[in-house]
């Protein structure tokens, strides 16, 4: 990534600031929280998926998960070409049901 691309990425990220006082963690459900505070996380996970796709030359997806719990309970996660977590460092390396 060149300096201009990095600058554009940082500038665009500033349009989606993380929620104050909230620390999200990545688990088997991805980053999970009330939908009202996930906007910045969805943006950043999307960027991560795009960069990982360019690096690995493979299809990387972004999965938005709805919950069987309350309506506002949602999640977001990356998926690799075989529906596996895109990177085991991001969470449990497990098979995602189709």
C-alpha positions in Angstrom: 0.0 0.0 0.0 1.5 3.3 -1.0 1.3 6.5 1.1 -1.5 8.0 -0.9 -3.7 4.9 -0.4 -2.8 4.8 3.3 -3.8 8.5 3.7 -7.1 7.9 1.9 -7.9 4.9 4.0 -7.2 6.8 7.3 -9.2 9.7 6.1 -12.2 7.6 5.2 -11.9 5.7 8.5 -12.3 9.0 10.3 -15.9 9.2 9.0 -16.7 6.1 11.0 -15.3 6.7 14.5 -15.5 3.8 17.0 -18.1 4.2 19.7 -16.8 5.9 22.9 -16.3 3.7 25.9 -17.0 0.4 24.1 -14.5 -2.3 23.4 -15.7 -5.1 21.1 -14.1 -8.4 21.0 -14.1 -11.1 18.3 -15.6 -14.5 19.1 -17.3 -17.3 17.2 -20.2 -14.9 16.4 -17.7 -12.3 15.1 -17.8 -8.8 16.5 -21.2 -8.9 18.2 -23.1 -5.9 19.7 -26.2 -3.8 19.4 -26.6 -2.8 15.8 -26.5 0.9 16.7 -22.8 0.7 17.6 -21.5 -1.6 14.8 -21.2 1.0 12.0 -17.5 1.6 12.5 -16.8 -2.1 13.0 -18.6 -3.1 9.8 -16.6 -0.5 7.9 -13.3 -1.7 9.4 -14.1 -5.4 8.9 -15.0 -4.5 5.2 -11.6 -2.9 4.8 -9.9 -5.9 6.4 -11.7 -8.2 4.0 -10.7 -6.1 0.9 -7.0 -5.9 2.0 -6.9 -9.6 2.8 -8.5 -10.5 -0.6 -5.8 -8.4 -2.3 -3.0 -10.0 -0.3 -4.1 -13.6 -0.7 -5.7 -13.2 -4.2 -8.7 -15.0 -3.0 -12.3 -14.3 -2.2 -12.9 -12.9 1.3 -16.4 -12.1 2.4 -18.1 -10.0 5.0 -20.9 -11.8 6.9 -23.5 -9.8 8.7 -25.2 -12.0 11.2 -28.6 -11.5 12.7 -29.5 -13.0 16.0 -32.2 -15.3 17.3 -32.0 -13.1 20.4 -33.4 -9.5 20.5 -33.7 -7.7 17.1 -30.8 -5.3 17.8 -28.3 -8.0 18.6 -26.1 -8.4 15.5 -22.6 -9.4 14.4 -20.1 -9.0 11.6 -17.2 -11.3 10.6 -14.9 -12.1 7.8 -15.1 -15.4 5.9 -12.5 -17.0 3.7 -13.0 -18.8 0.4 -14.1 -22.0 2.0 -16.4 -20.3 4.5 -13.7 -20.6 7.2 -12.7 -17.7 9.3 -10.6 -15.5 7.1 -7.8 -15.4 9.6 -7.4 -17.7 12.7 -6.0 -14.7 14.6 -9.4 -13.0 14.3 -11.3 -15.7 16.1 -12.0 -19.4 16.4 -10.8 -21.2 13.2 -14.0 -23.2 12.6 -16.4 -24.2 9.8 -19.3 -21.8 9.4 -22.6 -23.5 8.6 -24.0 -22.5 5.2 
